Amino acid sequence: MQRRKQAANRSDVARLAKVAPSTVSLVLNATPGPRIPDETRQRVMEAARQLGYSSSTIARALVTGRTMTVGVVVHFVERPFQQYVAGILDGFWMAMRPQGYRMLLVPGSAESCVAGLYRERSVDGLIVLAAPAASADPELKSLAEADFPAVFIGARPLAVRTDYIDIDNAATARQATEELIRAGHRDILHLAGPLDVNSAARERRDGFLAAMRAAGLPVREGMVLDCSFNGAFVGQRLPALLDGGARFTAIFCANYDMARAAAAVLAARGLRVPGDVSLIAIDADNTLRNEIRTFAPPLEDIGGAAGRRLRESMGGTSGAPRTVLIPCQPAGAASVAPPR
């Protein structure tokens, strides 16, 4: 009768990885405190995989209080896998992968900003993408009071102080608007994001207004148009603005989707870009496009910074909540020209 192969144990993993058994325990249990080099950690994880060694996630969680899972709460419910999300998650994954963490992707909502994951304690930490800033979410308040590891990206909650990583929205908006002003434009329309619920939309609006004030230029009523980061809304609201006789020679769009929709509306009216109207945008998908001038967010850098910050927080070394703002890089140049 053939003997059943004996299951590998931690000593076997230690021998294959050429480390002490205690190091194996620290890595596989994700024990906070000791600093283990990423190369050593990867060697232990690979040895465990080769030997088919697995420890019970449930049992480990009961002993260590850790699930080795991080929650990713996405508030782009209609398009959760758009390139903005994918680019950030690429950077985040590269920062978390050496630690052996899994990702749990869930949709968020205005009623549950962090999707119930803190209340359930089903994850060790959270990243939250573009949460509604005005959310009156009691779970969010409890999360902040408990110092539960969480990093917000794309929008910061208003009611509590948390770790926040994003582009410098106000500075980038001001830079984009100043480029239009340097080109000679004085009548500039701003197509904004959802100003009532999104901090990034408000910061981009504020950067636009700051550039206009610094140049001594008035912003007439109706020249900040809330289109909720949504190209479909631009297709509805921009024609009405044009029909009402609005005068502008340039448009600063809070994201690329709205810029593309604005270009389509202008083309339908027989207006050329940039011959009749210049366009500039803050781009949401980090690719070089020559047809519309954009300021592209470094998405992988944002995701990587969020991952490193979350690791610090889960390891108990993060300190007070921190805000990290990352500059954008300009891309493309074909849609900005002096006014006629």
N, C-alpha and C positions, 0 to 999 in steps of 0.2 A: 504494500500500500504506500503510495507516494506521500511523503510528508509535506504538509502545507508550509509554504514559505513564511518565515517569521517576519512580522511587520517591523519596519525600520523604527529605531528610537532616536532620541536626541543625541546620544553618543555617536551613533552611526553618522548623523548629519555633521557633527563636530569633526569627526575624523576626515570626512570627505571635503569639508570646507577648510580644514586645517586651522580650526579655532578651538577655543575652550568650550566645553558644554555650557558653561554659564553664559557665554556670548550668544550661543544658539537660543537659550531661553530668553535673553534680553531682546533679541531680534524678533523671534516668533511671537513673543508676548507684547511687543511694542512697549516695553517698560520705559516710562519717562525717566529722565535724569541723565543716564550715561550717554556720552557722545560717541557713537560708533560710526566710523567712516562709511560713506555710501558704498565704496567698493567692497568692504567686508560684509556689509548688509546684503548686497546683491549676491555675493558668493554663498552666503548662508541660505538665502532664498532659493538659489539655483540648486544647491545640494539637496535641500528638502524636496524640491520638485523632482530631481533625478531619482531619489530614493522612494518617492511616493509617500513621503511622510506628511501627515496632516494632523493638526490638533483640532479638536472640536471648537468651532467658533463660539458656540453657546457656552461650553465649559470655560473657555478662556475668558469670555466676557464676564462670567460670574466671578472668576478669580481676580481678574485685572481691572474690571469695570470698563473694558474697551471692546468695541465691536470690530475694529479695524475697517470701518466703513465711514466714508464722508458723504454727506448729503449735498447734492447740487440742485438748488431750487431755481427753476427757470420761469420767468414771468413773461416770456414770449410764447404764450400758450398756442397761438394760431400757427406760428412757425418756429417750433422749438429747436430745429436743427439748422437754422440759417447760419451763414458764414460767420457772423459776429459771435454766436455762441460757440461754434466749432473752433474758431481761432483761439478764444479764451480757454476752452477746455483742453486744447492741444498743449498750451503752456502750463496749465494747471496739472494735467496728467503727468507731464515730464517732471514736475516738481514733487509729485506725490508717489509716483511709481516705485522709486527705490525703497520706500518705506513699507511696501506690501499692502497699501490700502486699496479698497474697492470703492467705486463710486455708485451712489444711488441717485438716479435722476428723477426728479418729481416736479410737477407743475405747481406754481404758486398762485395765489389769488389775493385780491384786496382784503378778503376776510381772514386769510391765514397767510401772512407774509412769508413765514418759514415753513409752510405746508404741514404743520403738526409734528415735524421731526424732533423738535426740542422737547415737546410735551411727552412724546413717546420714548425719548432717549434711545432711539434706534440707530443713531449715528454718533460718532465721536466729535464731529465738527461740521460746519456748514459753509458753503459759499452760496450767495444769493445774488442772482443776476436781475438788475433793473426792477427792483421791487417798487411798488407804489410808495412814494415818499410820505404821503399823508395818511398812511394806513393807521387806523386806531386799533391795533392788534394787541390784545393783552399778552399773548404769547411772546411777542417781540419785547415787551417791557420786562417780562419774567426772564427771558434769555439774557438781556443786558444786565439785570440785577444779579444774576447768578454767575456772570462772567463766563458764560458758555462760549466756546470757541466758534466764532462766526466772522466771515469777511464778506462785506457787501461790495458789489461791482456794478457800475453803470448808473446807480442812483443810491443816495444815502437816505436812511430813514430820518424823519424830522424829530420824532419824539424821544429818541434815545441816542446815546453816543456809542458807536461801534467802530470796528476796523473798517476802513473804506479805501478802495483802490480803484482808480479810474484815470482817464486823461484829465488834464486841466481844462475843463469845459469852458470856463469864463475866459481864460487867456487865449485858448484856441479860437473861440468865437470872435474875440476882439481882433486877433491877428487876421482872420479871414475878412472881417469887415474893413479893417485898415487897408487891406490889399485892394479892395474895391474903391475905397476913398482915394488911395494913391493913383489909381487909374483914372481918376477924375469924376467919379460918380458922387452925386449929392442926394439923389432921390433913390433910396435903397429900401426894398421890402424884405422883411424877415419872415420866413415860414418856420414856425416854431413847433416844438414838441408839445406834449400835454402839460401845460403850465400848472394845472391844478394839482397834479399828483406826482410829477417827476422832477426831482431836484436837478438832473442834468439839463432838462429842457429850460428850467428857470435860469440856471447858470449860463447857458448859451445865450438866452435872451439878454441877460444882464451884461454879458461881454459885448454883444451887439450895441446895446444902448450906451455903454461906456465909450466905445469907439466913436459913436456918433456925437456924443457930448464933447469929447476931447477935440473933435474937429469943428465944433461949433455948428453942427448940422441939426436941424429939427427932425423929430420923428412924428409925422402927422398921424392923426387918429386913423386906425385901420391898417397901419403899416407894420404892425406885428400881428400876424395871422396864425392862430393856433390850429395846426393841422395834425396834431397827435402823432408825429413821426410816421404818418401814414400817407402813402402816395395817392390812395383812393380819395382821401379827404381833399388833397390838393386839386384833384380832378374836379371836385365839386365846388370848392370855395374860391379858387383862383379865377375861374371864369366869371363868377359873380362880382369879384372885385374889379376885374377889367370892365365888365359891363357898367359898373357904377362910376367909371371914369377915373379910376386910380392912376396916378402918374408915377412911374418909376423907371429907372434905366438899368437897375441891377437887383438881383435877389440873392440874399444869403439864406441858405437852407440848412436847417439843423441836422439833416442827415441826407444820405445819397438817394434813398428811395423817393423822398420828396423832390429832390433836384431833378431826378429823371422824369417824374410826373409833371413838374413845372415845365421842363423842356418840351414835353408832348403837348401841353396846353398852348404854349407859345407858338409851336409849329402849326397847330391847328388854326391859330389866329393869323398866320402869315408872318409871324415875327421870328427873326433869325437870332440864334445864339452863336457868337456874342455880338453880331452886327447891330441888333436892335436892343437886346437885353443881355447883360452879363450874368453868369451864374457861378456861384461858389458854394461849397458844402463841406460839412464835416462828414467824412465817409464812415460807414458802419461795417464795411467788409474788407478793409485792409488790402485791396488790390489796386494796382496802378491802372487808372482809366484816363486816357488822354482827352476824352470828349467833354468831361466836366472837371473843373479844377476842384480838388478836394484836399482836406487835411486828414490823413489816414491814421487811425489809432493803431499803435503797435500791440495787437491783440494777444499774441503769445507772451509778450513781456508782461502785460497786465495779468494774464493767467498764471504765469510763473511767479510773479510777485505775490499774488493771492495765495498760491500754494505754499510758498516759503513762510508767509506770515501765519497761515493756518497751522503749519507744523510747529512754529514757535508757540502759538497759543495752546495747542493741544499738549505740548511738552511743558507747559507752565512757565515759559521764559519770555512771554510777550510783553509784559508790563501793561501800561495804560493803552487804551484804544488809540490807534494811529491812523492818520490819513496820508496816503501816498498818491501823488498826482504825477502822471507820466506825460511828457510832451508828445505832440503829434508831429508828423513829417508831411510837408506839402507834396502833392502828387498831381501830375497832369497840369496843363496850362492853356488848353484850347478854348475855354469858355469865358475868359475875362479879357475885355478890351476897353479902350476909352469909349465914352458915350458918343453918340453921333452928334 
